[in-house]
Amino acid sequence: MPHASFHFPPGFLWGTATAAHQVEGNNTNNNWWDWEQQEGRIVQGQKSGLADDWWGGRWREDFDRAAESGQNAHRMSVEWSRIQPAPDRWDEHALDHYREMVRGLVSRGMTPMITLHHFTDPLWLMERGGWEDAGTPALFAAFAGRVVEALKEYVNLWVTINEPNVYAYIGYLEGAFPPGKHDLNAAFRVMTNLARGHGLAYKTIHGQQKQAQVGLAQNYRSFQPARSWLPLDVWAARLQHNLFNNSMVKAVTAGKMDLLTSHFRLPEAAHTLDFLGVNYYTRDMVAFSLGAASQGFSLRSLPSDRAISENRFIASVPEGMFEALKWGRAFGAPMMVTENGVEDSTDALRPRYIIEHIHQIWRAVNFNWPVNGYFHWSLVDNFEWERGWTQRFGLWGLDTSTQARKKRSSADLYAEICRLNGIDDAMVQKYAPEALPGLFPG
């Protein structure tokens, strides 16, 4: 019987993504740890605690699992509050710890991608006003320089800031992330300073490592009008797209920040993107609402005709991945899928989700679009911010009471994808037979 497959180019990066606060444990000197101690901030009052105990050394066994399953890359972040615990103090032991981790990746044949800012900030920085303060971009660039100096022997793929749009939106408009504000002007100040911080860090990194590839990881949300025939819904979806998806990437490519009626130049951020990291998870249906002025006159909901994750957080819309890459391609930089995954403690949806989303990436690559890697979220279950431990994104499950890891079926699927450098009909038949007719008809 003939077999069919979708292959990726040689050298394509296959990995998983993690973030320091979510896996290290006991990050007691940052704003998220403080946030967790406040009543009502985290679902069920849960705390990150020991997390996955990476600071205690369990990164070694997790890196072993990743390497043994064929992954050739890993995206991880460093914790600013560990490296710079006070404005006038640097912790060389923390830098040594991260140096050992990235050396561990390289020794396992894996390419490290380092994220410098993944949602957390030192407490001392927040006392100064955090990213609302105009001095923070320069402080961030100095931090970036210190990290690059320590790790450049092993790392040349850098993400400056993870999901600046999410950081600003949820922390300063929606209020579910620290500092818990509902202030549109503050959100816009933060977005602007994040763009400036990226630009300054980009130049700092290149000043120390000429061969560096420096990018930004942007969360792309697919916004579609709830009623395609209603002009107001079409307008609201377009507004969400421009604010959430476009504003930051325009700033770091064209040097132009567009925020509702505010339009201004940011020359210090222009042309500071060597690659675009695309984080894609799901789609929102957008309905116009006069009563939702603070949310861009928009009510958002998941599409009702798609498979929905167990906590109703993600709808599986694979074609949204192709849409995201088509959007990203317009900015003229090579791309990496720096996050993609689904919360699924029983592994009922994840195998099909992985296969169908990676197939959409293959479609983009087959059009010769410059997509050079895929990082699945995540390697092992981790602390999911305000949602605590109620969401399980890992290829490997975690028992937080014992630190025991348990392999899910999707870990074996992803290992087969990594080793094949693609998808074939046999693995689809084995792990997600319901997807077979759509991928391999006939």
C-alpha positions in Angstrom: 0.0 0.0 0.0 1.5 3.4 -1.0 2.2 5.9 1.8 2.2 9.7 1.7 4.0 12.3 3.8 4.6 16.0 4.2 8.3 16.7 4.7 10.0 19.9 6.0 13.3 21.3 4.7 16.6 20.1 6.2 17.6 22.1 9.2 14.1 22.9 10.3 14.0 23.5 14.1 11.7 21.2 16.1 11.4 22.0 19.8 9.2 23.0 22.7 8.9 26.3 24.6 9.0 27.1 28.3 9.2 30.2 30.5 11.3 30.7 33.6 8.6 31.5 36.1 6.4 28.7 34.9 9.0 26.0 35.3 11.8 27.1 37.6 10.0 27.4 41.0 10.5 29.8 43.9 10.9 32.9 41.8 10.2 35.0 44.9 11.6 38.4 43.8 9.3 39.2 40.9 5.8 40.7 40.4 4.2 37.4 39.6 5.2 35.7 42.9 3.8 38.8 44.7 0.6 38.6 42.6 0.1 34.9 43.5 0.1 35.8 47.2 -2.8 38.2 46.8 -6.3 36.7 47.4 -8.4 36.1 44.3 -5.7 36.6 41.7 -5.1 33.0 40.7 -7.7 30.3 39.9 -8.5 28.3 43.1 -5.8 30.3 45.0 -3.1 28.1 43.4 0.6 29.1 43.4 3.6 28.4 41.3 5.6 27.1 44.3 8.2 24.7 43.2 6.8 24.7 39.6 8.7 22.0 37.7 11.8 22.5 39.9 14.1 23.5 37.1 16.0 25.8 39.4 16.6 22.7 41.6 18.1 20.9 38.6 15.2 18.9 37.1 15.8 20.7 33.8 18.4 18.0 33.1 15.9 15.1 33.0 13.4 17.2 31.0 16.1 18.2 28.5 17.0 14.5 28.2 13.4 13.7 27.4 13.3 16.4 24.7 16.6 15.3 23.1 15.7 11.6 23.2 12.5 12.4 21.4 14.2 14.0 18.5 13.9 17.6 19.3 16.8 19.7 18.0 16.0 23.0 19.7 14.4 24.4 22.8 13.1 27.9 23.6 13.5 29.0 27.3 13.5 32.2 29.1 15.8 33.8 31.8 14.4 35.5 34.9 15.4 39.1 35.2 14.8 39.2 39.0 17.3 36.4 39.5 20.0 38.0 37.4 19.5 41.5 38.6 17.9 41.1 42.1 18.4 44.8 42.9 19.0 47.8 40.6 22.6 48.0 41.7 23.4 44.3 41.9 24.0 41.4 39.4 24.0 37.8 40.5 26.8 35.9 38.8 25.6 32.6 40.3 22.3 33.0 38.5 24.1 33.7 35.2 26.3 30.6 35.8 23.1 28.6 36.3 21.7 29.7 33.0 25.0 29.2 31.3 24.9 25.6 32.6 21.4 25.1 31.2 22.2 26.4 27.7 25.4 24.4 27.7 23.2 21.4 28.6 21.1 22.0 25.5 24.1 22.4 23.2 25.7 19.2 24.6 22.4 17.3 23.8 22.5 18.6 20.2 19.8 21.1 20.7 19.8 24.8 19.5 18.9 27.2 22.4 16.5 30.1 21.8 16.6 32.5 24.8 13.7 34.8 25.7 14.8 37.8 27.8 11.4 38.9 29.0 8.5 36.5 29.4 5.8 38.3 31.4 7.7 38.7 34.7 9.5 41.8 36.1 11.7 42.3 39.2 9.9 43.8 42.2 12.3 46.7 42.3 11.4 47.6 38.7 7.7 47.6 39.5 8.4 50.0 42.4 9.8 52.4 39.8 6.7 52.2 37.7 7.5 49.1 35.6 7.0 49.5 31.8 4.9 52.6 32.3 8.1 54.4 33.2 10.1 55.9 30.4 13.4 54.8 31.9 12.5 51.0 31.8 13.6 50.5 28.1 17.2 51.5 28.9 17.2 49.3 32.0 16.0 46.3 30.0 18.6 46.9 27.3 21.3 46.9 30.0 19.9 43.6 31.4 19.9 42.2 27.8 23.5 43.1 27.4 24.5 41.4 30.6 22.7 38.2 29.6 24.2 38.2 26.1 27.7 38.7 27.4 27.2 35.6 29.7 25.5 33.3 27.2 26.7 34.3 23.7 29.2 31.4 23.5 26.2 29.1 23.3 23.3 31.2 22.0 22.7 33.3 18.9 18.8 33.1 18.8 17.3 35.7 21.0 13.7 36.7 21.6 13.6 40.1 23.4 10.0 40.2 24.6 7.3 37.5 24.7 3.9 38.6 23.6 4.1 42.3 24.4 0.5 42.7 23.2 -0.7 40.1 25.8 1.4 41.7 28.5 -0.1 45.1 27.9 -3.6 44.0 27.2 -4.1 41.6 30.1 -2.1 43.5 32.7 -3.2 47.1 32.0 -6.6 46.8 30.3 -8.2 43.6 31.3 -6.5 43.5 34.7 -6.0 39.7 35.1 -2.1 40.0 35.0 -0.2 42.3 37.4 -0.5 45.2 38.0 -4.2 44.6 37.5 -5.1 47.9 35.9 -8.0 48.9 33.7 -6.4 51.9 32.0 -6.3 52.3 28.3 -3.7 55.1 28.4 -1.4 53.1 30.7 -1.7 50.1 28.3 -0.7 52.3 25.4 2.3 53.7 27.4 3.4 50.2 28.1 3.1 49.1 24.5 5.2 52.1 23.4 7.9 51.4 26.0 8.0 47.7 25.2 8.6 48.6 21.6 11.4 51.0 22.7 12.8 48.4 25.0 12.9 45.9 22.2 14.7 48.3 19.9 17.3 49.3 22.4 17.9 45.6 23.3 18.2 44.7 19.7 21.0 47.2 19.2 22.7 46.2 22.4 22.6 42.5 21.4 24.0 43.2 17.9 26.7 45.4 19.5 28.0 42.4 21.4 27.2 39.5 19.0 27.2 40.5 15.3 25.9 37.1 14.1 22.9 37.2 16.5 19.4 36.7 15.3 17.1 38.8 17.3 13.3 38.6 17.2 10.1 39.3 19.0 7.4 36.6 19.9 4.0 38.0 19.0 0.8 36.4 20.0 -1.4 36.3 16.8 -5.1 36.0 17.5 -7.3 35.2 14.5 -10.2 37.7 14.7 -13.3 37.0 12.5 -16.6 38.9 12.5 -19.3 37.0 14.4 -21.7 38.1 11.6 -19.9 38.5 8.4 -22.9 40.3 6.9 -22.9 43.0 9.6 -20.5 45.9 8.9 -20.1 46.8 12.6 -18.9 43.3 13.4 -16.5 43.5 10.4 -15.2 46.9 11.7 -14.8 45.6 15.3 -12.8 42.5 14.1 -10.6 44.7 12.1 -10.0 47.0 15.0 -9.0 44.1 17.2 -6.7 42.8 14.6 -4.9 46.2 14.1 -4.6 46.8 17.9 -3.7 43.4 19.1 -1.8 41.9 16.1 -0.4 44.7 14.1 0.6 47.6 16.4 3.8 46.1 17.9 5.1 44.5 14.8 4.6 47.6 12.8 6.6 49.5 15.5 9.6 47.3 15.3 9.6 47.0 11.5 8.4 50.4 10.1 9.1 52.4 13.3 5.4 53.5 13.4 3.1 53.0 16.4 -0.6 53.0 15.6 -2.9 52.9 18.7 -6.5 53.9 17.9 -6.3 57.7 17.2 -2.7 57.9 18.3 -0.1 57.6 15.5 3.5 58.5 16.0 7.0 57.5 14.9 9.4 55.3 16.9 12.6 55.6 15.0 14.6 53.9 17.8 12.5 50.7 17.2 12.5 50.7 13.3 14.2 47.9 11.5 14.9 45.8 14.6 13.5 42.5 13.6 15.8 39.6 12.3 12.9 37.1 12.6 9.3 37.2 13.7 8.2 34.7 16.4 4.6 33.8 15.8 2.6 32.4 18.8 -0.7 31.0 17.6 -3.4 29.2 19.5 -6.9 30.0 18.5 -9.5 32.2 16.9 -12.1 34.7 18.3 -15.4 35.6 16.8 -15.9 39.3 17.3 -19.3 41.1 17.7 -19.7 44.8 17.9 -21.1 46.1 21.3 -21.6 49.7 22.4 -21.4 48.5 26.0 -17.8 47.2 25.5 -16.1 50.5 24.8 -13.1 49.6 27.0 -12.6 46.4 25.0 -12.7 48.1 21.6 -16.5 47.9 21.3 -16.0 44.2 20.9 -17.4 41.0 22.5 -15.2 38.0 21.8 -16.2 34.4 21.8 -14.8 31.1 20.5 -16.3 29.7 17.3 -19.1 27.3 18.2 -18.5 24.9 15.3 -15.0 23.8 16.4 -13.5 21.4 19.0 -13.0 23.3 22.2 -10.4 22.6 24.9 -11.4 21.2 28.3 -11.6 24.6 30.1 -13.0 26.4 27.0 -9.9 28.3 26.6 -8.9 27.3 23.0 -10.8 26.4 19.9 -8.9 24.2 17.4 -8.8 26.3 14.2 -5.8 25.0 12.2 -6.4 27.2 9.2 -5.8 30.1 11.6 -2.1 29.0 11.7 -1.8 29.5 8.0 -3.6 32.9 8.3 -1.0 33.9 11.0 1.9 33.0 8.8 0.4 34.8 5.9 0.1 37.8 8.1 3.6 37.5 9.4 5.1 37.1 6.0 3.9 40.6 5.1 6.5 42.1 7.5 9.4 40.8 5.4 11.3 38.9 8.1 11.9 35.1 8.4 9.5 33.4 10.8 9.5 30.9 13.6 6.4 29.4 15.2 7.5 30.1 18.8 4.4 28.8 20.5 1.5 26.6 19.6 -0.4 24.1 21.8 -3.6 23.3 23.6 -4.6 22.7 27.2 -5.6 19.0 27.4 -5.0 16.9 30.5 -6.5 13.7 28.9 -4.7 14.1 25.6 -8.0 13.7 23.8 -7.6 16.7 21.5 -3.9 17.4 21.4 -2.7 14.8 18.9 -5.1 16.0 16.2 -4.4 19.6 17.2 -0.7 19.1 16.7 -1.0 17.3 13.4 -3.5 19.7 11.8 -1.6 22.8 12.9 1.8 21.5 11.7 0.2 20.6 8.4 -0.8 24.2 8.0 2.8 25.2 8.6 3.9 22.7 6.0 1.5 24.4 3.6 3.2 27.7 4.2 6.7 26.2 3.8 5.5 24.5 0.6 4.7 28.0 -0.7 8.3 28.9 0.0 7.4 31.1 2.9 10.4 31.6 5.2 9.2 29.5 8.3 12.3 28.0 9.9 11.1 26.3 13.1 8.2 25.1 15.4 8.2 25.2 19.2 5.3 23.4 20.8 3.9 24.8 24.1 4.9 23.0 26.2 7.5 20.3 27.1 5.9 19.6 30.5 2.9 20.9 32.4 3.7 24.2 34.0 2.1 27.1 36.0 -0.2 28.8 33.6 -0.3 32.3 35.0 -3.7 33.4 36.4 -5.1 30.0 35.5 -2.6 28.2 37.8 -2.4 24.5 37.4 -5.9 24.1 36.0 -4.5 24.0 32.4 -2.2 21.2 31.3 -0.3 22.1 28.1 2.6 19.6 28.5 3.6 16.7 26.2 4.6 15.3 29.6 2.2 15.6 32.6 3.4 16.8 36.0 2.3 15.7 39.4 2.9 18.8 41.5 2.9 16.9 44.8 5.7 14.5 43.8 7.4 16.2 40.7 6.8 12.9 38.8 6.5 13.3 35.0 4.1 11.1 33.0 4.4 10.8 29.3 1.3 11.5 27.2 0.6 9.9 23.9 1.2 13.2 22.2 4.8 13.1 23.3 5.3 10.0 21.2 3.5 11.6 18.3 5.7 14.7 18.5 8.8 12.5 18.7 7.8 10.8 15.4 7.3 14.2 13.8 10.7 15.4 14.9 12.5 12.3 13.7 10.7 12.2 10.4 11.0 16.0 9.9 7.4 15.9 8.9 4.0 14.1 9.0 3.0 10.9 7.3 -0.3 9.0 6.9 0.9 6.2 9.2 1.3 8.5 12.2 -2.0 10.2 11.5 -3.7 6.8 11.4 -2.0 5.9 14.7 -2.6 9.0 16.7 -5.5 10.9 15.1 -7.3 8.8 12.6 -10.2 11.2 12.5 -7.8 13.7 10.8 -6.8 11.3 8.1 -9.5 12.1 5.5 -8.7 15.8 5.6 -4.9 15.4 5.3 -4.6 12.3 3.1 -7.9 12.0 1.2 -8.5 8.9 -0.8 
